[in-house]
Amino acid sequence: MGVDLELAPDVLVPREETELLGRKAVALLEAGSPDVRIIDMCCGSGNLALGIANDRPSARVWGADLTDSTVALARRNVDRLGLAGRVLIHQGDLFGAFEGEGLEGTIDMIVCNPPYISTGRLEGESAHLLENEPREAFDGGPYGISIHQRLIRDATTFLKPGGYLLFEFGEGQERQAAALLARAKVYEPVNFATDEAGKPRVAIVRKVSDPTGDGAR
């Protein structure tokens, strides 16, 4: 997405699928107001936050991640790209990172590349991923969707009505993603973005404008 990033051995290396997520986010933002407020959850090196902020010069972006080393790296990337005035990196457990910041109900878009590989696969066929990158970046719990469940549930508190949630998921997880979104009962029907092989890899969904269902969305 046109930004150079510092990386480190204990932080996830950004993949092509995440650039798909970032470019879909930017395309949606181009159609709306330039003065948008965005959260990059599970921000890692800050790649999504910084790619979007670099493309949308009026956007304000808040990133969050859990570990000391990841947050420190993201903050270094913010500084080296000269975006400290518009991109803030917080530390905490998902949306707990923003406690007391007053962001609830004010966010136009949330993007997230969460861990989505099951614990069992990480201990078997995907164990090679842990040779150079941290378990926290990959381990999505017993079925690979533990973080997605929390993300989908808690994002609604921060999104404005009509705000967007975009997140990445693993190959073959689109049915689980759709089911989680439908179960939440606060999102419009989901759309999926596909990779070059035609496989769904990114969910794109809006929070309904009228949660009661009595008015127009």
C-alpha atoms as a printed R data frame, in Angstrom:
    type eleno elety resid chain resno       x       y      z
1   ATOM     1    CA   MET     A     1   0.000   0.000  0.000
2   ATOM     2    CA   GLY     A     2   2.927   2.301 -0.619
3   ATOM     3    CA   VAL     A     3   4.518   2.354  2.847
4   ATOM     4    CA   ASP     A     4   7.862   0.965  3.971
5   ATOM     5    CA   LEU     A     5   7.711  -0.790  7.331
6   ATOM     6    CA   GLU     A     6  10.238  -1.835  9.916
7   ATOM     7    CA   LEU     A     7   9.666  -5.461 10.926
8   ATOM     8    CA   ALA     A     8  10.959  -7.577 13.801
9   ATOM     9    CA   PRO     A     9  11.285 -11.323 14.529
10  ATOM    10    CA   ASP     A    10   8.577 -11.296 17.208
11  ATOM    11    CA   VAL     A    11   5.914  -9.521 15.117
12  ATOM    12    CA   LEU     A    12   3.778 -10.858 12.251
13  ATOM    13    CA   VAL     A    13   5.111 -10.228  8.746
14  ATOM    14    CA   PRO     A    14   2.286  -8.661  6.658
15  ATOM    15    CA   ARG     A    15   0.895 -10.887  3.898
16  ATOM    16    CA   GLU     A    16  -0.720 -10.235  0.537
17  ATOM    17    CA   GLU     A    17  -4.185 -11.051  1.908
18  ATOM    18    CA   THR     A    18  -3.909  -8.151  4.334
19  ATOM    19    CA   GLU     A    19  -3.134  -5.738  1.517
20  ATOM    20    CA   LEU     A    20  -6.397  -6.944 -0.058
21  ATOM    21    CA   LEU     A    21  -8.135  -5.924  3.169
22  ATOM    22    CA   GLY     A    22  -6.407  -2.544  3.192
23  ATOM    23    CA   ARG     A    23  -7.223  -1.734 -0.405
24  ATOM    24    CA   LYS     A    24 -10.888  -2.666  0.060
25  ATOM    25    CA   ALA     A    25 -10.994  -0.361  3.077
26  ATOM    26    CA   VAL     A    26  -9.473   2.523  1.114
27  ATOM    27    CA   ALA     A    27 -11.926   1.994 -1.759
28  ATOM    28    CA   LEU     A    28 -14.880   2.268  0.632
29  ATOM    29    CA   LEU     A    29 -13.441   5.382  2.266
30  ATOM    30    CA   GLU     A    30 -13.011   7.139 -1.083
31  ATOM    31    CA   ALA     A    31 -16.796   7.263 -1.458
32  ATOM    32    CA   GLY     A    32 -17.417   8.962  1.895
33  ATOM    33    CA   SER     A    33 -16.344  11.905  4.005
34  ATOM    34    CA   PRO     A    34 -12.577  12.505  4.178
35  ATOM    35    CA   ASP     A    35 -12.720  13.166  7.933
36  ATOM    36    CA   VAL     A    36 -13.093   9.571  9.065
37  ATOM    37    CA   ARG     A    37 -12.180   7.827 12.314
38  ATOM    38    CA   ILE     A    38 -10.767   4.314 11.970
39  ATOM    39    CA   ILE     A    39  -9.637   1.546 14.325
40  ATOM    40    CA   ASP     A    40  -7.016  -1.007 13.267
41  ATOM    41    CA   MET     A    41  -7.530  -3.855 15.716
42  ATOM    42    CA   CYS     A    42  -4.688  -6.386 16.136
43  ATOM    43    CA   CYS     A    43  -2.522  -3.813 14.346
44  ATOM    44    CA   GLY     A    44   0.772  -5.718 14.386
45  ATOM    45    CA   SER     A    45   3.492  -3.620 12.776
46  ATOM    46    CA   GLY     A    46   0.870  -0.950 12.022
47  ATOM    47    CA   ASN     A    47   0.670  -1.909  8.359
48  ATOM    48    CA   LEU     A    48  -3.080  -1.398  7.893
49  ATOM    49    CA   ALA     A    49  -3.289   1.709 10.063
50  ATOM    50    CA   LEU     A    50  -0.379   3.323  8.251
51  ATOM    51    CA   GLY     A    51  -1.374   2.235  4.758
52  ATOM    52    CA   ILE     A    52  -4.856   3.675  5.212
53  ATOM    53    CA   ALA     A    53  -3.631   6.870  6.908
54  ATOM    54    CA   ASN     A    54  -1.082   7.379  4.163
55  ATOM    55    CA   ASP     A    55  -3.811   7.101  1.518
56  ATOM    56    CA   ARG     A    56  -6.433   9.182  3.377
57  ATOM    57    CA   PRO     A    57  -4.692  12.345  4.645
58  ATOM    58    CA   SER     A    58  -7.669  13.540  6.718
59  ATOM    59    CA   ALA     A    59  -8.289  10.220  8.486
60  ATOM    60    CA   ARG     A    60  -7.580   9.690 12.169
61  ATOM    61    CA   VAL     A    61  -6.562   6.138 13.046
62  ATOM    62    CA   TRP     A    62  -6.275   4.290 16.331
63  ATOM    63    CA   GLY     A    63  -4.354   1.005 16.375
64  ATOM    64    CA   ALA     A    64  -4.227  -1.584 19.136
65  ATOM    65    CA   ASP     A    65  -2.308  -4.738 19.928
66  ATOM    66    CA   LEU     A    66  -1.492  -6.836 22.961
67  ATOM    67    CA   THR     A    67   2.243  -7.340 23.392
68  ATOM    68    CA   ASP     A    68   4.922  -4.838 24.389
69  ATOM    69    CA   SER     A    69   7.160  -5.603 21.418
70  ATOM    70    CA   THR     A    70   4.377  -5.326 18.842
71  ATOM    71    CA   VAL     A    71   3.116  -2.006 20.188
72  ATOM    72    CA   ALA     A    72   6.663  -0.611 20.353
73  ATOM    73    CA   LEU     A    73   7.307  -1.609 16.742
74  ATOM    74    CA   ALA     A    74   4.020  -0.098 15.522
75  ATOM    75    CA   ARG     A    75   4.842   3.165 17.298
76  ATOM    76    CA   ARG     A    76   8.281   3.258 15.680
77  ATOM    77    CA   ASN     A    77   6.669   2.809 12.278
78  ATOM    78    CA   VAL     A    78   4.226   5.626 12.997
79  ATOM    79    CA   ASP     A    79   7.112   7.930 13.913
80  ATOM    80    CA   ARG     A    80   9.336   7.011 10.973
81  ATOM    81    CA   LEU     A    81   6.489   7.712  8.523
82  ATOM    82    CA   GLY     A    82   5.719  11.057 10.149
83  ATOM    83    CA   LEU     A    83   2.134  10.112 11.024
84  ATOM    84    CA   ALA     A    84   2.212  10.586 14.801
85  ATOM    85    CA   GLY     A    85  -0.294  13.419 14.539
86  ATOM    86    CA   ARG     A    86  -2.985  11.165 13.059
87  ATOM    87    CA   VAL     A    87  -2.163   7.588 14.085
88  ATOM    88    CA   LEU     A    88  -2.190   6.566 17.756
89  ATOM    89    CA   ILE     A    89  -1.176   3.086 18.926
90  ATOM    90    CA   HIS     A    90  -2.658   1.714 22.153
91  ATOM    91    CA   GLN     A    91  -1.894  -1.464 24.078
92  ATOM    92    CA   GLY     A    92  -4.481  -3.836 25.503
93  ATOM    93    CA   ASP     A    93  -6.698  -6.859 25.006
94  ATOM    94    CA   LEU     A    94  -8.728  -6.020 21.891
95  ATOM    95    CA   PHE     A    95 -11.102  -3.108 22.531
96  ATOM    96    CA   GLY     A    96  -9.995  -2.934 26.146
97  ATOM    97    CA   ALA     A    97  -7.060  -0.956 24.754
98  ATOM    98    CA   PHE     A    98  -9.409   2.017 24.258
99  ATOM    99    CA   GLU     A    99 -11.015   2.093 27.693
100 ATOM   100    CA   GLY     A   100 -11.546   5.683 28.752
101 ATOM   101    CA   GLU     A   101 -10.759   7.142 25.320
102 ATOM   102    CA   GLY     A   102 -14.376   8.016 24.513
103 ATOM   103    CA   LEU     A   103 -14.353   6.296 21.110
104 ATOM   104    CA   GLU     A   104 -17.605   4.399 21.603
105 ATOM   105    CA   GLY     A   105 -20.121   5.123 18.852
106 ATOM   106    CA   THR     A   106 -17.747   7.434 16.962
107 ATOM   107    CA   ILE     A   107 -15.884   5.102 14.573
108 ATOM   108    CA   ASP     A   108 -16.555   5.014 10.834
109 ATOM   109    CA   MET     A   109 -14.552   1.849 10.110
110 ATOM   110    CA   ILE     A   110 -12.837  -0.980 11.958
111 ATOM   111    CA   VAL     A   111 -10.281  -3.131 10.157
112 ATOM   112    CA   CYS     A   112  -8.718  -6.236 11.631
113 ATOM   113    CA   ASN     A   113  -6.310  -8.989 10.666
114 ATOM   114    CA   PRO     A   114  -6.845 -11.295 13.658
115 ATOM   115    CA   PRO     A   115  -5.161 -14.617 14.450
116 ATOM   116    CA   TYR     A   116  -7.211 -17.264 12.622
117 ATOM   117    CA   ILE     A   117  -5.308 -20.557 12.609
118 ATOM   118    CA   SER     A   118  -6.592 -23.220 15.002
119 ATOM   119    CA   THR     A   119  -4.402 -24.239 17.916
120 ATOM   120    CA   GLY     A   120  -4.348 -27.832 16.642
121 ATOM   121    CA   ARG     A   121  -3.051 -26.842 13.209
122 ATOM   122    CA   LEU     A   122  -0.322 -24.719 14.781
123 ATOM   123    CA   GLU     A   123   0.832 -27.794 16.645
124 ATOM   124    CA   GLY     A   124   0.734 -29.866 13.456
125 ATOM   125    CA   GLU     A   125   0.769 -28.960  9.763
126 ATOM   126    CA   SER     A   126   1.250 -25.207 10.366
127 ATOM   127    CA   ALA     A   127   3.922 -25.476 13.047
128 ATOM   128    CA   HIS     A   128   6.490 -24.015 10.631
129 ATOM   129    CA   LEU     A   129   4.839 -20.601 11.004
130 ATOM   130    CA   LEU     A   130   6.140 -20.390 14.564
131 ATOM   131    CA   GLU     A   131   9.781 -20.725 13.544
132 ATOM   132    CA   ASN     A   132  10.146 -16.984 12.916
133 ATOM   133    CA   GLU     A   133   6.902 -15.359 14.054
134 ATOM   134    CA   PRO     A   134   5.008 -15.321 17.402
135 ATOM   135    CA   ARG     A   135   2.182 -17.692 18.329
136 ATOM   136    CA   GLU     A   136   0.003 -14.724 19.336
137 ATOM   137    CA   ALA     A   137  -0.106 -13.620 15.701
138 ATOM   138    CA   PHE     A   138  -1.598 -16.906 14.473
139 ATOM   139    CA   ASP     A   139  -3.408 -18.782 17.251
140 ATOM   140    CA   GLY     A   140  -7.161 -18.297 16.834
141 ATOM   141    CA   GLY     A   141  -8.190 -20.830 19.479
142 ATOM   142    CA   PRO     A   142  -9.622 -24.337 19.067
143 ATOM   143    CA   TYR     A   143 -11.509 -23.544 15.832
144 ATOM   144    CA   GLY     A   144  -9.511 -20.542 14.623
145 ATOM   145    CA   ILE     A   145 -12.322 -18.037 15.219
146 ATOM   146    CA   SER     A   146 -12.006 -17.103 18.898
147 ATOM   147    CA   ILE     A   147 -10.802 -13.562 18.147
148 ATOM   148    CA   HIS     A   148 -13.378 -13.141 15.369
149 ATOM   149    CA   GLN     A   149 -16.136 -13.902 17.871
150 ATOM   150    CA   ARG     A   150 -14.988 -11.147 20.208
151 ATOM   151    CA   LEU     A   151 -14.278  -8.712 17.391
152 ATOM   152    CA   ILE     A   152 -17.737  -9.067 15.836
153 ATOM   153    CA   ARG     A   153 -19.450  -8.760 19.216
154 ATOM   154    CA   ASP     A   154 -17.498  -5.784 20.570
155 ATOM   155    CA   ALA     A   155 -17.052  -3.778 17.360
156 ATOM   156    CA   THR     A   156 -20.701  -2.738 17.491
157 ATOM   157    CA   THR     A   157 -20.063  -0.636 20.602
158 ATOM   158    CA   PHE     A   158 -17.511   1.495 18.739
159 ATOM   159    CA   LEU     A   159 -18.993   1.703 15.233
160 ATOM   160    CA   LYS     A   160 -21.362   4.457 14.224
161 ATOM   161    CA   PRO     A   161 -24.641   3.309 12.675
162 ATOM   162    CA   GLY     A   162 -23.711   2.545  9.072
163 ATOM   163    CA   GLY     A   163 -20.036   2.098  9.988
164 ATOM   164    CA   TYR     A   164 -17.968  -0.620  8.345
165 ATOM   165    CA   LEU     A   165 -16.257  -3.673  9.784
166 ATOM   166    CA   LEU     A   166 -13.679  -5.405  7.580
167 ATOM   167    CA   PHE     A   167 -11.679  -8.399  8.714
168 ATOM   168    CA   GLU     A   168  -9.471 -11.113  7.302
169 ATOM   169    CA   PHE     A   169 -10.087 -14.827  7.845
170 ATOM   170    CA   GLY     A   170  -8.510 -18.108  6.828
171 ATOM   171    CA   GLU     A   171  -9.254 -20.217  3.769
172 ATOM   172    CA   GLY     A   172 -12.569 -22.009  4.199
173 ATOM   173    CA   GLN     A   173 -13.738 -19.878  7.163
174 ATOM   174    CA   GLU     A   174 -16.247 -17.759  5.249
175 ATOM   175    CA   ARG     A   175 -19.258 -19.780  6.429
176 ATOM   176    CA   GLN     A   176 -18.199 -19.414 10.046
177 ATOM   177    CA   ALA     A   177 -17.653 -15.679  9.550
178 ATOM   178    CA   ALA     A   178 -21.082 -15.261  7.966
179 ATOM   179    CA   ALA     A   179 -22.739 -17.219 10.774
180 ATOM   180    CA   LEU     A   180 -21.076 -15.124 13.478
181 ATOM   181    CA   LEU     A   181 -22.147 -11.894 11.783
182 ATOM   182    CA   ALA     A   182 -25.722 -13.086 11.307
183 ATOM   183    CA   ARG     A   183 -25.926 -14.212 14.925
184 ATOM   184    CA   ALA     A   184 -24.944 -10.731 16.124
185 ATOM   185    CA   LYS     A   185 -28.125  -9.296 14.515
186 ATOM   186    CA   VAL     A   186 -26.647  -5.805 14.154
187 ATOM   187    CA   TYR     A   187 -24.979  -6.075 10.752
188 ATOM   188    CA   GLU     A   188 -26.214  -5.920  7.186
189 ATOM   189    CA   PRO     A   189 -25.605  -8.994  4.976
190 ATOM   190    CA   VAL     A   190 -21.904  -9.663  4.530
191 ATOM   191    CA   ASN     A   191 -19.898  -9.354  1.317
192 ATOM   192    CA   PHE     A   192 -16.645 -11.199  0.754
193 ATOM   193    CA   ALA     A   193 -13.530 -10.053 -1.098
194 ATOM   194    CA   THR     A   194 -11.604 -12.812 -2.835
195 ATOM   195    CA   ASP     A   195  -7.899 -13.321 -3.416
196 ATOM   196    CA   GLU     A   196  -6.272 -13.935 -6.806
197 ATOM   197    CA   ALA     A   197  -7.252 -17.600 -6.582
198 ATOM   198    CA   GLY     A   198 -10.897 -16.631 -6.142
199 ATOM   199    CA   LYS     A   199 -11.040 -17.686 -2.488
200 ATOM   200    CA   PRO     A   200 -12.957 -15.517  0.009
201 ATOM   201    CA   ARG     A   201 -10.462 -13.976  2.450
202 ATOM   202    CA   VAL     A   202 -11.970 -10.680  3.672
203 ATOM   203    CA   ALA     A   203 -15.408  -9.965  5.157
204 ATOM   204    CA   ILE     A   204 -16.975  -6.555  4.512
205 ATOM   205    CA   VAL     A   205 -20.060  -5.629  6.496
206 ATOM   206    CA   ARG     A   206 -21.914  -2.562  7.795
207 ATOM   207    CA   LYS     A   207 -23.543  -1.971 11.133
208 ATOM   208    CA   VAL     A   208 -27.247  -1.398 10.563
209 ATOM   209    CA   SER     A   209 -28.393   2.206 10.781
210 ATOM   210    CA   ASP     A   210 -31.524   1.186 12.667
211 ATOM   211    CA   PRO     A   211 -30.905  -1.775 15.020
212 ATOM   212    CA   THR     A   212 -34.640  -2.030 15.829
213 ATOM   213    CA   GLY     A   213 -35.486  -2.740 12.205
214 ATOM   214    CA   ASP     A   214 -38.185  -0.048 12.258
215 ATOM   215    CA   GLY     A   215 -36.483   2.355  9.855
216 ATOM   216    CA   ALA     A   216 -34.377   2.470  6.739
217 ATOM   217    CA   ARG     A   217 -30.849   1.106  6.795
